[in-house]
């Protein structure tokens, strides 16, 4: 007897059909199968360079590839991997995600990369696993065919072991990796991957003999985290990699098993585990397995598997209403109750609240409402006690939404009873719509008076009929680039969001504009001319900040949209893990001062005064650029520093870095002058002052 629960023969048949009929003969199919390649690294500059070179040699169209390098706290400066990436040119978009070094955290590193990946399919690979030239294409053929069948996959690719000195740029650039001499794994003492014998016994996991006690375990735990692929939406649904794994090994097996069982057993949906006959070449390093450590990891793994199997999973809702929230004790109850009053089956509805570390009674109120609505309305909280700011909190909240459709509700506003059902029915009718939005009513909370909110005239069914034959994605994006048109309430497809990479985490406001622009790129927007939302005004706590800073950030969003596709993008994300207030920052490596330029130009045009929100935002941006680029591109850091000190001569951070720069250049007197402009010195400034004085004493003695 054999178990055939993972028989993916129909998928293989469809792939063979596409090979025969020419579907895979040109690159058109690849436009519908874009991929984010997550490359995990830690102080492996040379291995990463080779991996990036291998990615440049892929047979897959680079316009449909995004590479997300995630650095688990590797060194910064001239010897770091980030500096190398900053200096290289690529035919595809690159994101570089850096998280602080806090030990082995491959699980968290991969999660940080997945959260910032733009495309729906994720290939996860380590920097020392050099891809063969057809690697991406062979993996994506499986995912493309699976999309046509309406099923999901996890794939595992083959692995060969080679010595680092045997792998050369010539082998990579000439696409001759199969000629590299194979070696024995230093870690396992074998010449072939341990999965190969398993594939032979199980017909590549399609037929599991009954001698295997736990066929689901056999299939699911076979995933190699550094040489696999999966759907991003599936990963979010199952919970991403478990970040409790903080030593080498088993975080991938636990993820694969949990993903496999989450869909096949708990949700009753089909997800297949498919080995792919394409090779990544592992550059050998290290020594044999430490069995004492591995025994501890193995026991930890078994405990995690048992807990995951015992965990109950509710069915996937049709609609998620997300509420980003910070210190909204005055309004949050009305917002939640407005969801409970929807003329929509609440068993198909969930509320996901991004509680961003509130210091008032917000959490207490939410907890009370969870108890009140238990069994009638599923209310979940996304909260770890930290404050991430509006942009990142919104990303984190949406990523936790499970519904096919997602509705935005600000914590100080309310949905009218027909909102969800009206938008839902429109989205259900047309798969080409990426988002639907209605009209809203302004309510003055101080007087109770209401009036219609401004409503755009575009994107209604009547507008599309009148413009028939004259509308396309480019024209629609051009209209949206003229200004924000997509007002509350908004419903969008979850899978459309998962193809965006989320909101720019560095934005302080204009985040709705950023998100809607990105969602609109995935399909047509539809406007329903009907009041469906109450927008509370004049309470001093509105979540949408107005003013010059808002307009400046809108220009940042617009600039990103206008320049998209003009050249491969190269961005860096710095994950903030500080206590309490966390702000992940991002920078455009192709134009590091672009955001500062826009803020400065807007400030000069509209204000020109110090102490305003826009001015303070400009100063923060320049300080951040100086702080970061002194490690990566010192010339950029120096330019930003000069601009900062021209605006704010007494800037503490500016003078600290000026002193550091001048000291490194041997200009110790100028360094001393800069450090002396800091009136209240912290420990870092005092330490730098001592170093400068010691250097001056050394010069005087000499």
C-alpha positions as CSV (number, residue, x, y, z in Angstrom):
1,X,0.0,0.0,0.0
2,X,1.2,3.5,-0.7
3,X,-0.1,7.0,0.2
4,X,-0.8,9.2,-2.8
5,X,-1.9,12.4,-0.9
6,X,0.9,14.3,-2.7
7,X,0.4,13.0,-6.3
8,X,1.1,16.0,-8.5
9,X,1.0,14.0,-11.8
10,X,-1.7,16.4,-13.3
11,X,0.7,19.3,-12.7
12,X,3.5,17.4,-14.5
13,X,1.2,16.6,-17.4
14,X,0.3,20.3,-17.8
15,X,4.0,21.3,-17.7
16,X,4.7,18.7,-20.4
17,X,1.9,20.1,-22.5
18,X,3.2,23.6,-22.2
19,X,6.6,22.4,-23.3
20,X,5.2,20.6,-26.3
21,X,2.7,23.3,-27.5
22,X,5.3,26.2,-27.3
23,X,3.8,28.0,-24.3
24,X,7.2,27.9,-22.6
25,X,8.9,28.7,-26.0
26,X,8.8,32.4,-25.5
27,X,8.8,34.7,-22.5
28,X,5.2,36.0,-22.6
29,X,4.1,33.5,-19.9
30,X,6.8,34.9,-17.6
31,X,4.9,38.3,-17.4
32,X,2.2,36.5,-15.5
33,X,4.8,34.7,-13.2
34,X,6.9,37.3,-11.5
35,X,9.2,36.2,-8.7
36,X,11.0,37.6,-5.7
37,X,14.3,35.8,-5.0
38,X,15.2,36.0,-1.3
39,X,18.9,35.6,-0.8
40,X,19.9,35.1,2.9
41,X,23.4,36.1,3.8
42,X,25.7,36.8,6.7
43,X,29.3,38.0,6.2
44,X,29.6,36.1,2.9
45,X,30.6,38.9,0.6
46,X,32.3,36.7,-2.0
47,X,29.6,34.0,-2.0
48,X,26.9,36.7,-2.3
49,X,28.8,38.3,-5.2
50,X,28.9,34.9,-7.0
51,X,25.2,34.3,-6.3
52,X,24.3,37.8,-7.8
53,X,26.4,37.0,-10.8
54,X,24.5,33.7,-11.2
55,X,21.2,35.6,-11.0
56,X,22.4,37.9,-13.7
57,X,22.9,34.8,-16.0
58,X,19.4,33.4,-15.5
59,X,17.4,32.4,-18.6
60,X,14.4,34.0,-17.0
61,X,13.5,37.5,-18.1
62,X,15.2,39.8,-15.5
63,X,12.2,42.3,-15.8
64,X,10.1,39.6,-14.0
65,X,12.7,39.0,-11.3
66,X,13.2,41.0,-8.1
67,X,16.1,40.0,-5.8
68,X,15.8,40.6,-2.0
69,X,19.1,40.2,-0.3
70,X,18.6,39.9,3.5
71,X,21.6,40.4,5.7
72,X,21.4,38.8,9.2
73,X,23.5,41.5,10.8
74,X,26.6,41.3,8.7
75,X,29.4,43.8,9.0
76,X,29.0,47.3,7.6
77,X,31.6,49.5,6.0
78,X,34.0,49.0,3.1
79,X,34.2,45.3,3.7
80,X,30.5,44.7,4.0
81,X,28.2,43.1,1.5
82,X,25.9,46.2,1.3
83,X,28.8,48.4,0.0
84,X,29.4,45.8,-2.7
85,X,25.8,45.7,-3.8
86,X,25.6,49.5,-3.8
87,X,28.4,49.6,-6.3
88,X,27.1,46.9,-8.6
89,X,24.7,47.2,-11.5
90,X,21.9,44.7,-12.1
91,X,19.3,44.0,-14.8
92,X,16.6,43.4,-12.2
93,X,15.3,45.3,-9.1
94,X,17.2,44.7,-5.9
95,X,16.2,45.3,-2.3
96,X,18.8,44.9,0.5
97,X,17.3,44.3,3.9
98,X,19.6,44.5,6.9
99,X,18.6,43.5,10.4
100,X,20.8,43.9,13.6
101,X,23.1,41.1,14.5
102,X,21.6,39.1,17.4
103,X,22.9,35.6,16.8
104,X,21.7,33.1,14.2
105,X,18.3,34.3,13.1
106,X,17.7,32.9,9.6
107,X,14.0,32.5,10.3
108,X,13.5,36.2,11.2
109,X,15.8,37.3,8.3
110,X,13.7,35.4,5.8
111,X,10.5,36.8,7.2
112,X,11.8,40.4,7.0
113,X,12.6,39.8,3.3
114,X,9.2,38.1,2.6
115,X,7.4,41.1,4.1
116,X,9.2,43.5,1.7
117,X,9.1,41.3,-1.4
118,X,7.1,42.7,-4.2
119,X,6.0,39.5,-6.0
120,X,3.7,36.6,-5.1
121,X,6.1,33.8,-5.7
122,X,9.1,33.6,-3.3
123,X,12.3,31.6,-4.1
124,X,14.3,31.3,-0.9
125,X,18.0,30.6,-1.3
126,X,21.2,31.1,0.7
127,X,24.0,33.2,-0.7
128,X,26.3,30.2,-0.7
129,X,23.9,28.1,-2.9
130,X,24.9,29.2,-6.4
131,X,22.1,28.8,-8.9
132,X,22.4,27.1,-12.2
133,X,21.4,29.3,-15.1
134,X,18.0,27.7,-15.6
135,X,17.2,27.6,-11.9
136,X,14.6,30.4,-11.8
137,X,12.9,29.4,-15.0
138,X,12.4,25.7,-14.1
139,X,11.0,26.6,-10.7
140,X,8.6,29.2,-12.2
141,X,7.3,26.8,-14.8
142,X,5.9,24.8,-11.9
143,X,4.3,27.8,-10.3
144,X,2.9,29.1,-13.6
145,X,1.2,25.8,-14.3
146,X,0.0,25.6,-10.7
147,X,-1.6,29.0,-11.1
148,X,-3.5,27.8,-14.2
149,X,-4.8,24.8,-12.2
150,X,-5.7,26.9,-9.1
151,X,-3.4,25.0,-6.7
152,X,-0.4,26.0,-4.6
153,X,3.1,24.5,-4.4
154,X,6.1,24.3,-2.2
155,X,9.1,23.3,-4.3
156,X,12.5,21.9,-3.3
157,X,15.4,22.1,-5.7
158,X,18.4,19.8,-5.9
159,X,21.7,20.5,-4.2
160,X,25.3,19.6,-5.1
161,X,28.4,20.2,-3.0
162,X,31.5,22.0,-4.4
163,X,34.7,23.5,-2.9
164,X,34.7,27.3,-3.0
165,X,38.0,27.4,-4.9
166,X,36.5,25.2,-7.7
167,X,33.7,27.7,-8.4
168,X,34.9,30.5,-10.7
169,X,33.3,33.5,-12.4
170,X,33.9,31.8,-15.7
171,X,31.8,28.8,-14.9
172,X,29.0,31.1,-13.8
173,X,29.1,33.6,-16.6
174,X,29.5,30.9,-19.3
175,X,26.7,28.8,-17.8
176,X,28.8,25.8,-17.2
177,X,28.1,25.0,-13.5
178,X,27.5,21.4,-14.3
179,X,31.2,21.1,-15.1
180,X,32.3,22.2,-11.7
181,X,33.9,19.3,-9.8
182,X,31.6,17.9,-7.1
183,X,32.9,17.3,-3.6
184,X,31.7,15.6,-0.4
185,X,29.6,17.6,2.0
186,X,31.8,18.7,5.0
187,X,28.7,18.8,7.2
188,X,27.0,15.5,6.3
189,X,29.9,13.4,4.8
190,X,28.0,12.5,1.7
191,X,28.2,13.4,-2.0
192,X,24.5,13.7,-2.6
193,X,21.7,15.5,-0.9
194,X,19.9,13.4,1.7
195,X,16.6,13.9,-0.1
196,X,17.7,12.0,-3.2
197,X,17.3,8.5,-1.7
198,X,13.9,9.7,-0.2
199,X,12.8,10.7,-3.7
200,X,13.7,7.3,-5.1
201,X,11.8,5.5,-2.4
202,X,8.7,7.7,-2.7
203,X,8.6,8.3,-6.5
204,X,9.6,12.0,-5.8
205,X,7.2,12.2,-2.9
206,X,4.2,11.1,-5.0
207,X,3.9,7.6,-3.5
208,X,4.7,7.2,0.2
209,X,5.1,3.5,1.2
210,X,3.0,2.5,4.2
211,X,6.2,1.7,6.0
212,X,6.4,5.4,6.7
213,X,4.4,6.0,9.9
214,X,3.7,9.7,9.1
215,X,3.5,10.5,5.4
216,X,2.5,14.1,6.0
217,X,5.7,14.5,8.1
218,X,7.8,12.8,5.4
219,X,6.5,15.3,2.8
220,X,6.3,18.5,4.7
221,X,9.5,18.3,6.6
222,X,11.6,17.8,3.4
223,X,11.7,21.5,2.6
224,X,15.2,23.1,2.4
225,X,14.8,26.7,3.6
226,X,17.8,27.9,1.6
227,X,16.8,26.1,-1.6
228,X,13.0,26.2,-2.0
229,X,10.0,28.2,-3.3
230,X,6.4,28.9,-2.2
231,X,3.6,31.4,-2.5
232,X,3.9,34.5,-0.4
233,X,0.2,34.5,0.5
234,X,0.3,30.9,1.6
235,X,3.3,31.8,3.9
236,X,1.4,34.7,5.5
237,X,-1.7,32.5,6.0
238,X,0.3,29.7,7.7
239,X,2.4,32.2,9.8
240,X,5.8,32.6,8.1
241,X,9.0,31.0,9.5
242,X,9.0,30.5,13.3
243,X,11.3,33.1,14.7
244,X,11.8,31.1,17.9
245,X,14.4,29.0,16.0
246,X,17.7,30.8,16.8
247,X,20.2,28.2,16.1
248,X,21.1,26.4,12.9
249,X,18.7,23.8,11.6
250,X,15.1,22.7,11.5
251,X,13.4,26.1,11.1
252,X,12.8,25.2,7.5
253,X,11.4,21.7,8.2
254,X,9.0,23.1,10.8
255,X,7.9,25.8,8.3
256,X,7.4,23.3,5.5
257,X,5.5,20.8,7.6
258,X,3.3,23.5,9.1
259,X,2.5,25.0,5.7
260,X,1.7,21.6,4.2
261,X,-0.6,20.6,7.0
262,X,-2.2,24.0,7.4
263,X,-3.7,23.8,3.9
264,X,-4.1,20.1,3.3
265,X,-5.4,19.0,6.7
266,X,-6.8,22.0,8.5
267,X,-8.3,24.1,5.6
268,X,-8.9,21.2,3.2
269,X,-7.2,23.0,0.4
270,X,-4.7,21.4,-1.9
271,X,-1.0,22.3,-1.6
272,X,1.6,20.1,-3.2
273,X,5.3,19.5,-2.3
274,X,7.1,19.3,-5.6
275,X,10.8,18.4,-6.1
276,X,12.4,20.3,-9.0
277,X,15.2,18.7,-11.0
278,X,17.4,21.8,-11.1
279,X,20.6,22.4,-9.1
280,X,22.0,24.9,-6.7
281,X,25.7,24.4,-5.9
282,X,26.7,24.7,-2.2
283,X,30.0,26.3,-1.6
284,X,31.3,24.1,1.2
285,X,32.4,25.6,4.5
286,X,32.5,24.7,8.2
287,X,32.7,21.1,9.6
288,X,30.7,18.1,10.6
289,X,27.4,18.3,12.4
290,X,27.6,18.9,16.2
291,X,25.2,16.1,17.2
292,X,24.8,17.4,20.8
293,X,23.5,20.7,19.5
294,X,21.4,19.0,16.9
295,X,19.8,16.8,19.4
296,X,18.6,19.9,21.3
297,X,17.4,21.5,18.1
298,X,15.6,18.3,17.1
299,X,13.7,18.1,20.4
300,X,12.8,21.8,20.1
301,X,11.5,21.0,16.5
302,X,9.4,18.1,17.7
303,X,7.8,20.3,20.4
304,X,7.0,23.0,17.8
305,X,5.5,20.4,15.4
306,X,3.3,19.0,18.2
307,X,2.1,22.5,19.1
308,X,1.4,23.4,15.5
309,X,-0.6,20.2,14.9
310,X,-2.7,20.8,18.0
311,X,-3.5,24.4,17.0
312,X,-7.0,24.9,15.7
313,X,-7.4,26.9,12.5
314,X,-10.6,28.7,11.6
315,X,-11.9,28.9,8.0
316,X,-10.6,31.7,5.8
317,X,-13.0,34.6,5.9
318,X,-14.2,36.3,2.7
319,X,-13.5,39.8,4.0
320,X,-11.0,41.3,6.5
321,X,-11.5,44.8,7.9
322,X,-8.2,46.2,9.1
323,X,-7.9,49.0,11.6
324,X,-4.5,50.6,12.2
325,X,-4.8,52.1,15.7
326,X,-2.8,54.2,18.2
327,X,-4.2,55.9,21.2
328,X,-7.8,55.9,20.0
329,X,-9.7,55.3,23.2
330,X,-12.2,57.9,22.2
331,X,-13.2,56.4,18.9
332,X,-12.1,52.7,18.6
333,X,-15.3,51.3,20.1
334,X,-17.5,53.0,17.6
335,X,-15.3,51.9,14.8
336,X,-15.5,48.2,15.8
337,X,-19.2,48.3,16.4
338,X,-19.7,49.8,12.9
339,X,-18.2,46.6,11.6
340,X,-20.5,44.4,13.7
341,X,-23.5,46.3,12.3
342,X,-22.6,45.4,8.7
343,X,-25.3,43.9,6.5
344,X,-23.0,41.0,5.7
345,X,-22.6,37.5,7.1
346,X,-20.2,38.1,10.1
347,X,-19.1,34.5,10.0
348,X,-17.4,35.4,6.8
349,X,-15.9,38.6,8.3
350,X,-13.0,39.3,10.5
351,X,-11.6,42.5,12.2
352,X,-7.8,42.8,12.4
353,X,-6.6,45.7,14.6
354,X,-3.0,46.9,14.3
355,X,-2.7,48.1,17.9
356,X,0.5,50.1,17.7
357,X,1.6,50.2,21.3
358,X,-1.1,52.6,22.6
359,X,-0.5,54.2,26.0
360,X,-4.2,55.0,26.7
361,X,-7.2,52.7,27.3
362,X,-7.3,51.5,23.6
363,X,-6.1,47.9,24.4
364,X,-8.6,47.6,27.3
365,X,-11.5,48.6,25.1
366,X,-10.5,46.2,22.3
367,X,-10.2,43.4,24.8
368,X,-13.7,44.1,26.2
369,X,-15.2,44.1,22.7
370,X,-13.4,40.8,21.9
371,X,-15.2,39.2,24.8
372,X,-18.5,40.8,24.0
373,X,-18.5,39.6,20.3
374,X,-16.9,36.2,20.9
375,X,-18.6,33.7,18.7
376,X,-20.3,36.4,16.6
377,X,-17.4,38.4,15.2
378,X,-13.8,37.4,15.0
379,X,-11.7,40.3,16.3
380,X,-7.9,39.8,16.2
381,X,-5.1,42.1,17.5
382,X,-1.7,42.6,15.9
383,X,0.5,43.9,18.7
384,X,3.9,43.1,20.3
385,X,4.0,46.2,22.5
386,X,6.2,48.3,20.2
387,X,5.3,51.4,18.2
388,X,6.1,51.0,14.5
389,X,4.5,54.2,13.1
390,X,1.6,54.5,10.7
391,X,3.3,53.1,7.6
392,X,4.9,50.0,9.1
393,X,1.9,49.3,11.4
394,X,-0.4,49.4,8.4
395,X,1.8,46.9,6.6
396,X,2.0,44.6,9.6
397,X,-1.8,44.7,10.0
398,X,-2.7,44.0,6.4
399,X,-0.1,41.1,6.3
400,X,-2.1,39.4,9.0
401,X,-5.4,39.7,7.2
402,X,-6.7,36.4,5.9
403,X,-9.7,37.5,3.8
404,X,-9.9,37.3,0.1
405,X,-10.8,41.0,0.2
406,X,-9.5,43.7,2.6
407,X,-11.3,46.8,3.8
408,X,-9.6,49.8,5.4
409,X,-11.2,51.5,8.4
410,X,-9.4,54.2,10.3
411,X,-9.7,53.9,14.0
412,X,-11.4,57.3,14.3
413,X,-14.0,56.6,11.6
414,X,-17.0,54.3,11.0
415,X,-18.4,52.1,8.2
416,X,-22.0,52.6,7.3
417,X,-24.0,49.3,7.4
418,X,-24.0,48.6,3.7
419,X,-20.3,49.3,3.1
420,X,-18.8,45.8,3.1
421,X,-21.6,44.1,1.2
422,X,-21.8,46.9,-1.5
423,X,-18.1,46.8,-2.2
424,X,-17.9,43.0,-1.9
425,X,-20.6,42.5,-4.5
426,X,-18.8,44.7,-7.0
427,X,-15.4,43.0,-6.5
428,X,-17.1,39.6,-6.9
429,X,-18.5,40.6,-10.3
430,X,-15.3,41.5,-12.0
431,X,-11.9,39.8,-11.4
432,X,-10.2,42.6,-13.3
433,X,-10.9,45.1,-10.5
434,X,-8.1,45.4,-8.0
435,X,-10.0,47.7,-5.7
436,X,-13.4,49.3,-5.2
437,X,-14.2,52.4,-3.2
438,X,-17.3,54.4,-2.3
439,X,-18.1,57.9,-1.0
440,X,-18.1,59.1,2.5
441,X,-19.8,61.6,4.8
442,X,-17.9,64.2,6.9
443,X,-19.1,64.4,10.5
444,X,-18.0,67.3,12.7
445,X,-17.6,65.6,16.1
446,X,-17.8,68.9,17.9
447,X,-21.2,69.8,16.4
448,X,-22.6,66.6,15.0
449,X,-23.2,68.2,11.7
450,X,-22.6,66.2,8.5
451,X,-21.9,67.0,4.9
452,X,-20.8,65.0,1.8
453,X,-17.1,64.5,1.6
454,X,-15.4,65.5,-1.7
455,X,-16.0,62.7,-4.3
456,X,-14.1,62.2,-7.5
457,X,-15.9,61.7,-10.8
458,X,-13.6,59.1,-12.3
459,X,-13.7,55.3,-12.3
460,X,-17.5,54.9,-11.9
461,X,-19.3,52.3,-14.2
462,X,-20.7,55.3,-16.1
463,X,-17.2,56.8,-16.5
464,X,-15.8,53.5,-17.9
465,X,-18.7,53.3,-20.4
466,X,-18.2,56.8,-21.5
467,X,-14.5,56.2,-21.9
468,X,-14.8,52.8,-23.5
469,X,-11.8,52.1,-25.7
470,X,-9.9,55.0,-24.2
471,X,-8.9,53.6,-20.8
472,X,-6.0,51.4,-19.9
473,X,-3.7,50.9,-17.0
474,X,-1.3,53.7,-18.2
475,X,-4.1,56.2,-18.5
476,X,-5.6,55.3,-15.1
477,X,-2.2,55.6,-13.4
478,X,-1.8,59.0,-15.1
479,X,-5.0,60.2,-13.6
480,X,-4.0,59.0,-10.1
481,X,-0.6,60.7,-10.5
482,X,-2.5,64.0,-10.6
483,X,-3.6,63.5,-7.0
484,X,-5.3,61.2,-4.6
485,X,-8.7,60.1,-6.1
486,X,-9.4,56.9,-4.2
487,X,-11.2,58.0,-1.0
488,X,-12.8,56.1,1.8
489,X,-14.1,53.4,2.0
490,X,-11.7,51.2,0.2
491,X,-11.8,47.4,-0.5
492,X,-8.9,45.7,-2.3
493,X,-7.9,42.2,-3.1
494,X,-5.5,40.5,-0.7
495,X,-3.4,39.0,-3.6
496,X,-3.1,42.5,-5.2
497,X,-1.6,43.8,-1.9
498,X,0.8,40.8,-1.9
499,X,2.1,42.0,-5.3
500,X,3.1,45.4,-4.0
501,X,5.8,45.1,-1.4
502,X,3.7,47.2,0.9
503,X,3.8,50.8,1.9
504,X,7.1,52.7,2.0
505,X,8.0,52.4,5.7
506,X,9.8,55.7,5.7
507,X,6.7,57.7,4.9
508,X,5.3,59.7,7.8
509,X,2.1,60.4,6.0
510,X,0.6,60.1,2.5
511,X,0.6,56.3,3.2
512,X,-2.9,55.8,1.8
513,X,-1.8,57.4,-1.5
514,X,1.2,55.2,-1.7
515,X,-0.8,52.0,-1.0
516,X,-3.6,52.9,-3.4
517,X,-1.2,53.8,-6.2
518,X,0.4,50.4,-5.8
519,X,-2.9,48.5,-5.6
520,X,-4.2,50.3,-8.7
521,X,-1.2,49.1,-10.7
522,X,-2.5,45.5,-10.2
523,X,-5.9,46.1,-11.8
524,X,-8.7,48.6,-12.5
525,X,-10.2,50.8,-9.6
526,X,-14.0,51.0,-9.4
527,X,-15.8,53.9,-7.8
528,X,-19.3,53.4,-6.3
529,X,-21.1,56.7,-6.0
530,X,-22.8,55.9,-2.7
531,X,-22.1,57.1,0.9
532,X,-20.6,54.1,2.7
533,X,-18.3,55.7,5.3
534,X,-18.3,58.3,8.1
535,X,-15.2,60.4,8.3
536,X,-14.9,62.2,11.6
537,X,-13.4,65.6,11.5
538,X,-12.4,68.4,13.8
539,X,-11.4,66.3,16.8
540,X,-7.7,67.0,16.6
541,X,-6.8,63.3,16.4
542,X,-7.5,62.5,12.7
543,X,-5.3,59.8,11.5
544,X,-4.8,61.7,8.2
545,X,-2.4,64.6,8.8
546,X,-2.8,67.6,6.5
547,X,-0.4,70.3,5.6
548,X,2.9,70.8,3.8
549,X,4.5,67.6,5.1
550,X,1.6,65.6,3.7
551,X,2.0,67.3,0.3
552,X,5.7,66.7,0.3
553,X,5.3,63.0,1.0
554,X,2.7,62.8,-1.7
555,X,5.4,64.1,-4.1
556,X,7.7,61.4,-2.9
557,X,5.0,58.8,-3.7
558,X,4.4,60.4,-7.1
559,X,8.1,60.5,-7.9
560,X,8.4,56.7,-7.1
561,X,5.4,56.0,-9.4
562,X,6.7,58.2,-12.3
563,X,10.1,56.6,-12.2
564,X,9.0,53.0,-11.9
565,X,10.4,50.9,-14.7
566,X,12.8,53.6,-16.0
567,X,15.7,51.7,-14.6
568,X,16.2,48.7,-12.2
569,X,15.6,49.9,-8.7
570,X,18.1,49.4,-5.9
571,X,16.8,50.0,-2.4
572,X,18.0,49.3,1.2
573,X,15.8,48.7,4.3
574,X,17.2,49.0,7.8
575,X,15.1,47.0,10.2
576,X,14.8,48.8,13.6
577,X,14.6,46.5,16.6
578,X,14.9,49.2,19.3
579,X,12.8,49.0,22.4
580,X,9.4,50.7,22.2
581,X,9.6,53.0,19.1
582,X,10.7,51.2,16.0
583,X,11.1,52.9,12.6
584,X,12.3,50.8,9.7
585,X,14.0,53.1,7.2
586,X,14.4,52.7,3.5
587,X,16.7,54.5,1.0
588,X,16.9,54.6,-2.8
589,X,20.5,53.6,-3.5
590,X,20.2,55.0,-7.1
591,X,19.1,58.4,-5.7
592,X,19.9,58.6,-2.0
593,X,19.1,62.2,-1.6
594,X,15.9,62.2,-3.7
595,X,13.5,62.2,-0.7
596,X,15.5,65.0,1.0
597,X,15.5,67.0,-2.2
598,X,11.7,66.8,-2.5
599,X,11.2,67.8,1.2
600,X,13.6,70.7,0.8
601,X,12.0,72.0,-2.4
602,X,8.5,71.8,-0.9
603,X,9.7,73.5,2.2
604,X,11.2,76.4,0.2
605,X,8.1,76.7,-2.0
606,X,5.5,76.6,0.7
607,X,7.0,77.7,4.0
608,X,10.7,78.4,4.3
609,X,10.2,78.6,8.1
610,X,12.0,76.6,10.7
611,X,10.2,74.6,13.4
612,X,7.3,73.4,11.2
613,X,6.4,69.8,10.7
614,X,7.8,69.8,7.2
615,X,11.1,71.4,8.3
616,X,11.5,68.9,11.1
617,X,10.8,66.1,8.7
618,X,13.5,67.4,6.4
619,X,16.0,67.6,9.2
620,X,15.2,64.0,10.3
621,X,15.6,62.8,6.7
622,X,19.1,64.5,6.3
623,X,20.2,63.1,9.7
624,X,19.1,59.6,8.7
625,X,21.0,59.9,5.4
626,X,24.1,61.0,7.1
627,X,23.9,58.3,9.7
628,X,23.4,55.5,7.2
629,X,25.5,56.5,4.2
630,X,28.6,57.2,6.1
631,X,28.9,53.4,6.2
632,X,27.9,52.8,2.6
633,X,28.7,55.8,0.3
634,X,30.7,58.4,2.4
635,X,30.4,61.0,-0.4
636,X,26.6,60.9,-0.1
637,X,26.9,61.1,3.7
638,X,29.2,64.2,3.4
639,X,26.8,65.9,1.0
640,X,23.8,65.3,3.3
641,X,25.9,66.5,6.3
642,X,26.8,69.8,4.6
643,X,23.1,70.4,3.8
644,X,22.1,69.6,7.4
645,X,24.6,72.0,8.9
646,X,23.6,74.8,6.5
647,X,20.0,74.4,7.8
648,X,20.8,73.6,11.4
649,X,24.2,74.7,12.5
650,X,23.7,73.5,16.0
651,X,22.4,70.0,15.1
652,X,23.7,67.5,17.6
653,X,23.8,64.6,15.2
654,X,25.2,66.8,12.4
655,X,28.0,68.1,14.5
656,X,28.8,64.7,15.9
657,X,29.2,63.3,12.4
658,X,31.1,66.4,11.3
659,X,33.6,65.8,14.1
660,X,33.8,62.1,13.2
661,X,34.4,62.8,9.5
662,X,37.0,65.5,10.2
663,X,38.8,63.3,12.7
664,X,39.0,60.4,10.2
665,X,40.5,62.9,7.7
666,X,43.1,63.9,10.2
667,X,41.7,67.4,10.5
668,X,41.5,67.2,14.3
669,X,41.1,71.0,15.0
670,X,38.1,71.2,12.8
671,X,36.8,68.0,14.5
672,X,37.2,69.7,17.9
673,X,35.3,72.8,16.7
674,X,32.4,70.6,15.6
675,X,32.2,68.6,18.7
676,X,32.3,71.7,20.8
677,X,29.2,73.0,19.1
678,X,27.3,70.3,20.9
679,X,26.2,71.9,24.1
680,X,25.0,68.9,26.0
681,X,27.1,65.9,25.1
682,X,26.0,62.4,25.5
683,X,28.3,59.4,26.2
684,X,29.2,58.9,22.5
685,X,30.0,62.6,22.0
686,X,32.2,62.7,25.1
687,X,34.0,59.6,24.0
688,X,34.7,61.1,20.5
689,X,35.8,64.3,22.2
690,X,38.4,62.4,24.2
691,X,39.7,60.6,21.1
692,X,40.0,64.0,19.2
693,X,41.9,65.6,22.1
694,X,44.2,62.6,22.4
695,X,44.9,62.9,18.6
696,X,45.7,66.6,19.0
697,X,48.0,65.9,22.0
698,X,49.8,63.3,19.8
699,X,50.3,65.9,17.0
700,X,51.6,68.5,19.5
701,X,54.0,66.0,21.0
702,X,55.3,64.9,17.6
